[in-house]
Amino acid sequence: MSKKMIKIPSQIRLKTEFFEGYGIEELVKTIIVLCIAVVIGYIIYLFTKVTLISTFFVIGSVVIAVVFLTKNRSNFSMADNIKNIVKYELMQKRYKYERGNFNKTETTSKNTK
């Protein structure tokens, strides 16, 4: 019994999406950002007693989260790109090595003369 492979076009998404590039996974991350932003917004409100500032902070945080988490056609979001840039910058780029002496017989014969 052989299995047949079906090629799926790149335009067809395998996961449920609300709009292009934004699905359930991104929604969960956005809800987490919303919860954190509400707590920080409430702390801002306690210190400033200005509702407008904390409201704009919460709304702005959610909008930025949606923009950062929405994936493009190559299946990368801005957050993924930033993560890859940081990973690239932190990885080792210079390899220090010392060349070994492969001609040991020549050096020993030169030293004995």
Long-range contacts (C-beta under 8 A, 24 or more apart in sequence): 10-73, 21-70, 21-71, 21-72, 21-73, 21-77, 22-66, 22-69, 22-70, 22-71, 26-66, 26-69, 26-70, 26-71, 26-77, 29-65, 29-69, 30-62, 30-65, 30-66, 30-69, 33-61, 33-62, 33-65, 34-58, 34-61, 34-62, 34-65, 36-61, 37-61, 37-62
